[in-house]
Each structure stands twice: as C-alpha cells, then as structure tokens.
Amino acid sequence: MFAFKQLGKKRVGRLDKKWDFDAQSAISSAPFVADIDGDGKKEIIFGTKKGKLFVLDINAGIKWFYDSNEKIDEVELLFLDVEDASSIEACPNVGDLNGDGKNEVVFGTELGMLYVLDDKGKLLWKYKAGGAIRGQVLLYDLYDDNDVKVIFGCEDNKLYVLNSNGRLVWRFDAGSPVQSTPGILHKDKPMIVFGASDGNVFCVDRKGDMVWKFKTKDKVFAQPAINRLFGDDRLFVVIGSSDHHLYVLDDAGELFWDYKTEGAILGKVCLVDINDDKKLELVFGSCDNSVYALSPQGDKLWSYETDFWVVSEPIVEDIDGDGKKEIVVGSYDHNLYVLDSEGSYMLDYMPGLSGVVQQAGHYSDIITQEPGKVTGKKIWQFKTDGIIVGCAYIPDDNSIVVNTKSGMVNDLMHKKD
C-alpha cells in the first residue's frame, strides 16, 4: 500500500507566459529556431498568411522582416485568392547553402515563389515554381560537394532540386501534388523520400530516378521521419497518411508494420527514446484528437485525448529541469499540453480489494492478472488565444514558442512557484 501512496506524487510548478507577439496576420505553420547570424543567440523565424517573414530575438524583439508580396498578372489572378497569394504556408528553414560560414533563410509561398535571404534579410535569389509550395524546404548536401541543394515539393506535381545559386538541377514528376516536406534516407548514397496527394510515398535517388514507392489509401501531407528504431543498422521510414494509418517501412519501401488511429495523421512523427531502452519510440498526433506513443514494434504504450485535432510534431525535452523528458504538443483546441513521456498506469481495480478504483502508477510482480492499462498523463496545460499550428523549443532559456492560427506567438516557460 505504501507503493500505491507514492504514485500520487505531483510535478511541481506551472507553465507561464514569458511574452507574446502579434504578427497582425494569420499563421499556418510552426516557427523555426536557429542562430541565423552567428552571434551565439537563437532567433525565431516564421511566416504569415500575408507573406511576411519575421525574425525575432528570444525576447520577441523584431530583428528584421521580409515582405514576399509579388505583383500578380491577370492570368494568375484567375486561379489565386489574392489575399493569400503570398502566404507562407510552411515553416522556413535555415542553413549555410554555399559554405561561406553564414546562414541563409529559405522559404516558399502559395504563389510558387521560393526565396533565399541572407542573415540580415537581404534577398539573394528567388525561383518561380509551377505551383504553390506548401511544405518546408529541405536543405541538404545531396552530392557531398559542399553545395547544399534546395529540395521542395510543389502543387504542380513536381519535386524540385535546385543548387545553392537557384539553378534547377532536376525535378521529379510525382503525378500528383506534393505538399509533404521531403526527408533523406541515407544508405550508401542519400535518397529523397516524400509523400504525394494520391497517397503514394516516393523514394527517389539523387539523380531524380524513382527507387521505390509505397501506396497508402489517402493523401500524404506528413514529412517522413527516418531513423534506426532498434539501435542497429536497419533504417526505417515512418510516415502518416490521411487514411488514418501510421506506416513504418523498411529502407526498400516494404511495409514493416502499420498502426490505425481514428483520424488523419498530418504531422511528422517524433522518434525518441522515452524509456531509456536504447530503442526509439514513436510519438505523434492524429486528427482523432489524440497523442500516441508507440513502441518500435508497433504496440501502443499510451495515448492522450485532447478536445480537437493534434497536427504538429510533438516536442520531447526536459522543460522543468528534473532530468526527465516531457512531451509537449499543441492542439487545435487552443491548448498546449505537457505530458509525462512514460504515461501513467491506471488501475481498473485494486488487487485483493473490492470496488473499482483508478490510480496512477505501476503494479508489482505478484499480480498475475493485469488490472488496468497505461494512459497518457497530463502534467501541465496552457490555454492560448487560438488554434495551435506548431511549436518550437528554445534551448537558450528552456522555453517553448507557440504559433497560433490567429497570429499570436507565445513564449511559454516552466516556473516552479
């Protein structure tokens, strides 16, 4: 009984708002956190529906912004919503494209423009694709030649690969719009993996030739997560589909296992060792309003239900400094949730006692019949001003930046008092 009493121990503290920032426009994607200018301090980068790219310091001061609005000709006006034509739908990316030791900021717009800015916000070059760019741009040295390639999907059914100066290297015709952010599967040589609106997951080599494809039953918007799940040499591609399934594929594109939820899976899966077993668990959200944690074998460890869709990629960090990692996830129900990474054991009954109880914890080996189940355990919750479209972690001050659809950006921290 002493053990059961210990199970009720609560985590101390609360989530508190450090600052907020009004972007004066709707926001549709997560922020990106990086040290752009090499001063040793992180910046917060995000775009808005009105086509403005903001760069803030970690105290919400505007370092610079870039207005990506372009003149639209009469033909394009027939097919575009003028107000959202320059909308930045996906999270920007940051990297040193040309090896000069300075970072560039890269992002795409609804108009199909791809922009590359220097660390002060000056336009270096731009490229016009044949349709809207709705996924994050991938930056990767595809040929190991110190020239980082700019890789992105487009609504014109193409996957584009540009060099660091904006010249087209090749493009791959997926036969369907590509809104999925690409990922890299690195075997002997790197290959690009991405999803398309016809439900296919493609793997293409660095020459632009298809290596394999895997068919799901609905649109694939999610970015693939690629890693070694079991701590050995085997690589796996983990990707969700609008058909409600999470798919785990081997590096040849063969199905290893899948897991069915009750809603579309639109965000990237976080692959992380949450229980110190030297293997990677899978943490992700679904449009059935829930957050899931699965074992690398595909068994559910726990789930936690919010009141609306969970679309963005979870963050797994130790935000309260107790040496244990928490899972941070935003929901369309306007709330940011901080969950215990290992979940909580809920007893349906107390062995040897009559009645039905619910209590968090674990049970001893003397119990021969499982008396309950593991569920997600909420530690803290914070109500924001709107639908949460994405979050990012700032290691400088151990805080969480939260973007909301309404245009408010919040910075939240754990406080012990």
Disulfide bonds with the S-S distance in Angstrom:
none
